[in-house]
Every structure is written in structure tokens, then in C-alpha cells.
Amino acid sequence: MNALYQIRDFSAHVREIEAFAGSERLALQKIDKQTWRIVGQGTIELKYTSYWDESGPFATQLNSEHAFINPAMILLYVPARRAGKSTRFEPNSWGLDTVAALPALDESMGGAHVIEFSASSYDAMADAPIEIGKIDLFELPE
């Protein structure tokens, strides 16, 4: 993760975690500080909140000004599917610019603005910081 080699407790920032299979709410069991067990069939959706307000390149900061997301600190994953090729992340739209070091799908449908980032694996996603905020983009002269 971004060349920082230390053990950190990212799960301490996870709040209000829920799991669903369709409309059915699933039971969650917290095994240890970084592992939850969920049993269900089909596509399982996790919903959770996370509180972070730490600045710096090895941190995550989510506040009213912007969001700098270090995905390794925010995203949960299934260990057996970590190398899967269908990893995607859809940040909520604040009406602000969103950039990441990942391929992006940026589209508007019926007034909703959706930005979706995809990666070849969880590790590729976890290694690509995301910035959401007022961003001035410019091109370098050739």
C-alpha cells in the first residue's frame, strides 16, 4: 500500500455495517478487528459508513471540503476473491470533480451523475488514491 509498511487498524473507522442479499438483511458476525463473517446466497451488498479526517499521503480525509480516499483504508474485500477482475468503486456524487489513477466511466443519466472506477483486482484498486473536490485540471504544454 503506497510504500508504507506498518500494521494499522483501518477497521476502527468502520461504522454501521449492514449486509443484504436483495432485500433480505443478513446477519454479520465480527470475528476479529479486521474480519466479518456473512452467510448468504447470490449477490451480497455491504453498506457501511467510515469516519476519517486525517491528512497526508498515507491517510484518508473525508470532510465538507473534499475527500482524499486511500482505498486500502476504506474498501472491504473477500479474501478468496481478492484477485478478481470485476472490482469497482462508485463514490457518491457531491457535484464535485472526482479523479483517480484508474480507468473511469463518467456518465449522466436522468439528472444523476455517476462516476465508476474499475480495476483488474482489489490490490490494483487499493493502490490508486481517489480525490473528490474542486479540482483544477490543466494540460502540460508539449
C-alpha positions in Angstrom: 0.0 0.0 0.0 1.8 3.1 -1.2 5.2 2.0 0.2 4.1 2.4 3.9 4.9 -0.8 5.8 3.2 -0.7 9.1 0.3 -2.6 10.7 -2.7 -0.2 11.1 -6.2 -0.8 12.3 -8.4 0.6 9.5 -11.5 -1.3 10.7 -11.6 1.0 13.8 -13.2 3.6 11.4 -16.0 1.3 10.1 -19.4 2.1 11.4 -23.0 1.0 10.9 -22.1 -2.0 8.7 -25.1 -3.9 7.2 -25.3 -6.8 4.6 -28.1 -7.6 2.2 -28.9 -10.3 -0.3 -31.6 -8.5 -2.4 -34.0 -7.0 0.2 -33.1 -9.6 2.8 -30.9 -8.3 5.6 -28.2 -10.7 6.5 -26.6 -11.4 9.9 -23.0 -10.1 10.4 -20.5 -11.6 12.8 -17.4 -9.7 13.7 -14.6 -12.3 14.0 -11.7 -10.0 14.9 -10.8 -6.4 14.3 -10.4 -6.9 10.5 -12.8 -9.8 9.7 -16.5 -10.1 9.4 -18.5 -13.3 8.6 -21.5 -13.1 6.4 -23.6 -16.0 5.1 -25.9 -15.5 2.2 -26.8 -16.5 -1.3 -26.4 -14.6 -4.6 -25.1 -11.1 -4.8 -24.3 -9.7 -1.3 -24.3 -5.9 -0.9 -22.5 -4.3 2.1 -23.4 -0.8 3.3 -21.2 0.9 5.9 -20.0 4.3 6.9 -16.5 5.3 7.7 -15.2 8.3 9.6 -11.8 9.7 8.6 -10.2 13.1 8.9 -6.5 12.5 8.7 -4.5 14.5 6.2 -1.4 13.2 4.5 -0.4 10.8 1.7 -0.8 7.7 3.9 -4.2 8.6 5.3 -7.8 9.3 4.3 -9.6 12.5 4.7 -13.4 12.9 4.3 -14.8 16.3 5.2 -17.0 19.1 3.9 -14.2 20.4 1.7 -13.1 17.3 -0.1 -12.4 13.6 0.1 -8.9 12.1 -0.3 -9.6 8.4 -0.3 -6.9 5.8 0.2 -9.0 2.8 -0.9 -7.0 0.3 1.2 -8.3 2.1 4.2 -11.9 2.3 3.1 -12.8 -0.7 0.9 -13.7 -4.2 2.3 -12.9 -7.3 0.3 -13.5 -11.0 0.2 -10.1 -12.7 0.6 -10.8 -15.6 -1.8 -11.9 -13.1 -4.5 -9.1 -10.5 -4.0 -7.6 -11.2 -7.4 -11.0 -11.0 -9.2 -11.2 -8.8 -12.3 -14.5 -7.1 -11.5 -13.6 -4.7 -8.8 -15.4 -1.4 -9.0 -16.0 1.6 -6.8 -18.7 4.2 -7.2 -18.2 7.3 -5.0 -21.3 9.2 -4.1 -21.7 12.3 -6.3 -21.3 15.6 -4.4 -21.5 17.6 -7.6 -17.7 17.9 -7.4 -14.8 16.6 -9.6 -13.5 13.1 -9.0 -10.1 11.8 -10.2 -8.2 8.6 -9.6 -5.3 6.7 -11.1 -7.8 4.2 -12.5 -9.9 3.9 -15.7 -13.2 5.7 -15.2 -16.7 5.6 -16.6 -18.3 9.0 -16.3 -21.9 9.3 -17.4 -25.1 11.2 -16.7 -28.5 9.6 -16.7 -31.8 11.3 -15.9 -30.1 14.0 -13.8 -27.9 11.6 -11.9 -24.2 11.8 -12.4 -22.4 8.5 -12.0 -18.6 8.0 -11.9 -17.4 4.4 -11.7 -13.8 3.3 -11.3 -12.7 -0.2 -12.2 -9.5 -2.1 -11.6 -8.2 -5.5 -12.5 -8.1 -6.6 -8.9 -8.6 -5.4 -5.3 -4.9 -4.8 -5.0 -4.9 -2.5 -8.1 -7.9 -0.6 -6.7 -6.3 -0.3 -3.2 -3.2 1.2 -4.7 -5.0 4.0 -6.6 -5.9 7.0 -4.4 -9.1 9.0 -5.2 -9.6 12.7 -4.8 -13.1 14.3 -4.8 -13.4 18.1 -4.6 -13.0 21.2 -6.6 -10.1 20.2 -8.9 -8.4 22.5 -11.5 -7.4 20.3 -14.4 -4.8 21.5 -16.9 -2.7 20.0 -19.7 1.0 20.4 -19.9 2.4 22.0 -23.0 4.1 19.7 -25.4 
